[in-house]
């Protein structure tokens, strides 16, 4: 029992010695503070007038004409970014996964895209859609276009990325289709 008390007492003494002040001057002397940093010279600031804007002074670009056709047969809706000459902006399969709001033939519906393999594409489907989109069963990215396919693997629509979260195109029957988030 004495050994335990002695060991506990020794531990307390060692702990307290760790709390001692270790400066050279002791308790009564003043600590030496670091010397203040000297200010660096600052160059003078000058001001000038900016040149007057040239050309179009509007902060917004002109809107395209309604229903402007772009490469690959896609129809670009007003207010969307113009598709690149190669048929649209770059697109990856990973960026397509998830829920999309579909506008087609004057109505709206939902589309769900996954990365689960199904034939030559990935599994997908629609809810509440009309026309050709009711037969959608899979999809794939082919270059810069997104191809929607029926359950037999036949292409039913082709879309191109026209903005960050927007795709525009048309069905094989010529109906305009837009996907957005």
C-alpha positions in Angstrom: 0.0 0.0 0.0 2.9 2.3 0.8 4.3 1.7 -2.7 1.1 2.8 -4.3 1.0 6.0 -2.2 4.6 6.7 -2.9 4.1 6.3 -6.6 1.1 8.5 -6.6 2.9 11.2 -4.6 5.9 11.0 -7.0 3.5 11.4 -9.9 2.0 14.6 -8.3 5.4 16.0 -7.6 6.6 15.4 -11.2 3.4 17.0 -12.6 3.8 20.1 -10.5 7.5 20.5 -11.5 6.3 20.6 -15.1 4.3 23.7 -14.2 7.3 25.6 -12.9 8.4 28.7 -14.7 11.6 28.2 -16.6 12.6 31.7 -17.6 16.0 33.0 -16.7 14.9 36.0 -14.8 12.8 34.3 -12.2 9.5 35.7 -10.9 10.6 39.2 -10.0 12.3 40.2 -13.3 10.5 41.6 -16.4 10.3 39.4 -19.5 12.1 40.6 -22.6 9.5 41.3 -25.3 10.5 41.1 -28.9 11.4 44.4 -30.6 8.5 46.0 -32.5 8.6 45.5 -36.3 9.5 48.5 -38.3 6.9 49.6 -40.9 7.7 49.0 -44.5 7.4 51.9 -47.0 4.3 51.9 -49.0 4.3 53.2 -52.6 2.0 56.1 -53.4 -1.4 55.4 -54.8 -2.4 57.1 -58.0 -5.8 57.5 -59.6 -6.9 57.9 -63.2 -10.2 57.9 -65.1 -11.1 54.7 -66.9 -11.6 55.0 -70.6 -15.2 55.3 -71.9 -16.7 51.9 -72.9 -16.8 51.3 -76.6 -19.4 49.5 -78.7 -22.4 47.9 -77.0 -22.8 49.5 -73.6 -25.4 46.9 -72.4 -24.3 44.5 -69.7 -26.3 41.7 -71.4 -25.8 40.1 -74.8 -28.6 40.3 -77.3 -31.1 37.4 -77.0 -31.1 34.9 -79.9 -34.2 34.6 -82.1 -36.9 32.2 -80.8 -36.2 28.5 -81.6 -32.8 29.0 -83.2 -31.5 25.7 -84.7 -28.1 24.5 -83.7 -25.8 21.7 -84.9 -27.2 18.1 -84.7 -30.8 19.2 -85.1 -31.2 20.5 -81.6 -33.5 23.5 -81.1 -32.1 26.2 -78.8 -34.6 28.0 -76.7 -34.4 31.7 -76.0 -32.2 32.6 -73.1 -29.9 29.6 -73.3 -26.2 29.7 -74.1 -25.3 29.2 -77.8 -24.1 25.6 -78.4 -20.5 25.2 -79.5 -19.8 24.5 -83.2 -19.2 20.8 -82.4 -22.8 20.2 -81.4 -23.0 21.5 -77.9 -20.9 21.9 -74.7 -18.9 19.1 -73.2 -20.9 16.5 -71.2 -20.0 13.6 -69.0 -22.1 10.6 -67.9 -21.5 11.4 -64.3 -22.9 14.9 -64.6 -26.1 13.6 -66.1 -27.0 11.2 -63.2 -30.0 12.1 -61.2 -33.4 13.7 -61.6 -34.2 16.1 -64.5 -37.3 18.2 -65.3 -38.4 17.6 -68.9 -40.3 20.0 -71.1 -41.7 18.5 -74.3 -44.7 19.2 -76.5 -45.9 21.9 -74.1 -46.0 19.6 -71.0 -43.6 18.8 -68.2 -42.5 15.5 -66.7 -39.7 13.9 -64.7 -36.7 11.9 -66.0 -34.3 9.8 -63.9 -30.9 8.8 -65.1 -28.6 6.2 -63.5 -25.2 4.7 -64.2 -26.6 1.1 -64.0 -25.7 -0.6 -67.3 -28.5 -1.6 -69.6 -27.5 -2.9 -73.0 -25.3 -0.4 -74.7 -26.4 2.5 -72.4 -27.4 3.2 -68.8 -30.8 2.7 -67.2 -33.1 5.6 -67.2 -36.8 6.3 -67.2 -39.6 8.9 -67.2 -42.6 9.6 -65.1 -45.6 11.6 -66.4 -44.2 12.2 -69.9 -46.2 12.0 -73.1 -45.3 10.8 -76.6 -42.1 9.1 -77.5 -40.6 9.8 -74.1 -42.9 7.3 -72.4 -40.9 4.5 -74.0 -37.6 5.7 -72.6 -35.6 2.9 -70.9 -31.9 3.9 -71.3 -29.6 6.6 -72.3 -25.9 7.2 -73.2 -23.5 10.0 -73.9 -22.1 9.9 -77.5 -19.5 12.6 -78.0 -21.2 15.9 -77.0 -24.8 14.6 -77.3 -27.0 12.7 -74.9 -29.0 10.0 -76.7 -32.3 8.8 -75.1 -33.3 5.2 -76.1 -36.4 3.2 -75.9 -36.5 -0.2 -74.1 -35.3 -2.0 -77.2 -32.2 0.3 -77.4 -33.4 2.4 -80.3 -32.6 6.2 -80.2 -35.8 8.2 -79.5 -34.2 11.7 -78.8 -30.9 13.5 -79.0 -30.0 16.4 -76.7 -27.0 18.8 -76.5 -25.8 20.7 -73.5 -26.7 24.4 -73.9 -26.0 25.6 -70.4 -24.7 24.4 -67.0 -27.9 22.6 -66.1 -29.8 22.5 -69.4 -30.0 20.3 -72.4 -32.0 21.0 -75.5 -32.8 18.8 -78.5 -35.6 16.9 -80.2 -37.2 13.5 -80.4 -37.0 11.5 -83.6 -40.6 12.7 -84.4 -39.3 16.3 -84.3 -40.8 17.4 -80.9 -38.5 19.8 -79.0 -37.2 18.4 -75.7 -35.5 20.3 -72.9 -33.9 18.9 -69.7 -33.2 21.2 -66.7 -32.5 20.9 -63.0 
